[in-house]
C-alpha cells in the first residue's frame, strides 16, 4: 500500500520543505537559534572559552591598530636630518623591534583565539547536527513519504556547513573588522583632520552598500543553484536506491537523461552566478582604488604644505591598505554569509516542523501481559478524499495467528502501520492488552512488536 498524503500548498523546495524567505532579516533571526549552543548552560568551561576568545579578539585588534603607528615613527626617524650617531640610530631600531613584536602579537592573539574557540564551535556544530538528526527521526512516516530523502540530507548537510562558516567568519572576522574600521577612522580624525575620516568611512560605506546591493541581486542565482543541486542529488539517490528496478526495465539511459536535465539547470544557474560575481569584484576594486587615491592626495597635500611628515603619508596609506584586505575579504564573506544564512534557514525550517505523532505528557510505557491486539471501529485515510479503512473491528487473542489478505490498496500495510503508530487513527482505537497505543510511549510500543519486513534492509556497515 503506497500512501498519498495531502500535498504542500504554495512554493516549496526540492526537499519538500517550504522555501526560505529571501530577506536577510529572516536569516539573521535564524541565528538566534544558535545562541544556546554557543553559550551552553550546562558547561562553565565552554562559557569561559567564549569569554577568553572575545578578550583575545579585542587584544589582537588593538595591537593590530598600533602597527601602522609604529611604522610611521620608524619612517619619520629614518627620514630625519639628524646625524647618524649611535644615539639617534637606537630610536628607529627600538621602534622597528616594537613594530615586529606587534605584528607577531597580533597574529599570535588571533591564532590563540581560534584555538580557544575551536572546542566551542565544534561542540555547537555537533549538538546541532545531532539535534537535527533526532528531530528528523521524530517526524512522522507521512512526512518522510512526502519528502525526498536526498533533498533532506542535502538541506541538513548545507545547514551544518553554513553554521560552521558563520561561527568562523561572521563572529571573528566581520564584526571585528567593523570595530577596526571605526577605531581607525577615529584615529585619523584625531591625528589629522575630519576629511581623512570622512574619505575612509565614505569608501567603506560605499563598498559595503555596493556589495550588499549586488549580492542581494545575486542571491537568487545561489538559491537556484541549491535547488538544482538538490534536484540532481535526489534523482541520483532515487536511481541508485532503485538500481534493480532500473535494470529490470533497461532504463539506464532514461535515468541518465533525468539526471542530466537537473545538471544542465544547475549549469545555467552556476554560469549566471559566476558572471555576476565578476561584476561584483570589478565594482569593489574600483571603489577601493578611488578611496586610496582620495586619501593619498589629502596626505600628499599635507606633506607638501609642511603640516604632515612622510611618516604621516605612509601611515594613512598603510591604514587604508590594512583595511583593504579585510574589506576585500568582507565581500567574499558577505556572499558566503548570504548563502550560509539561506542554508541555515532551510535547516531551521526543517527543525520547526512539528512531529505529527507525539507521546502524551507523562505517557507510561506499554505493559505487555498476554499480547492481545484489538482494533475497535477504526477509521483511517491518508487523504481526506480517499478513505482506506472504515469501521474496522477485530481482535487477535494471545497466541493466535491471524493473516490479513486482500488485493493491493485495501489497507493491509496500513493496519501494520497503525499498529506501530506510524499514524494515528481518525476514529476508533487500537489496543494492546486493553491499552490504547496512543496513551503509551512510542518507544515501548515498538520495542514490544516483532516484525519481519518484506524487503531485507542492510545498512552501509558491517553485519555485526
Buried (B, 14 or more C-beta within 10 A) or exposed (E): BEBEBEEEEEEEBBBBBBBBEEEBEBBEBBBEBBEEBBBBEEEEEBBEBBEBBBEBBEBBBBBBBBBBBBBBBBBBBBEBEEEEEEEBBEBBEBBBEBBEBBBEBBEBBBEBBBEBBEEBBEBBBEEBBEEBEEBBEBBBBBBBBBBBBBBBBBBBBBBBBBBBBBBBBBBBBBEBBBBBBEBBBEBBBEBBBEEBBBBBBBBBEBBBEBBBEBBBEBBBBBBBBBBBBBBBBBBBBBBEEEEEEBEEEEBEEEBEEBBEBBBEBBEEBBEBBEEBBEEBBEBBBEBBEBBBEBBBEBBBEBBEEEEBBBBBBBBBBBBBEBBBEBBBBBBBBBBBBBBBBBBBBBBBBBBEBEEBBEBEEEBEEBEBEEBBBBBBEBBBBBEEEEBBBBEBEEEBEEEEEEEEEEEEEBBBBBBBBBBBBBBBBBEBBBBBBEBEBBEBBBEBBBEBBEEEEEEEEEEEEEEE
